C-alpha cells in the first residue's frame, strides 16, 4: 500500500484506505472511496496538483491531499 502521491503516471490502483477527517467532503462525494479504481493521468508543473481518474471522473487534487489516500497497485 502506497500513498496516492507516489503513484506514477499511467499506473492503475485501487483505493484501500483514506484519512476521511483530512479529505475534503467534495472528493468523497465524487467517488474517492475505498474500492474505487484510480490512476494518475498527469502531473502539473512542479508536480502539484495531480490530475487523476477515479472510476470515470477526472479530478485535479493537491499533492498534500493525495498523501492521505492510500492505494494498492493493480497488475
Helices and strands as residue ranges (DSSP letters): E 2-3, G 4-6, E 12-18, H 25-29, E 37-43, G 45-47, E 50-54, E 57-61, H 63-66, E 69-73
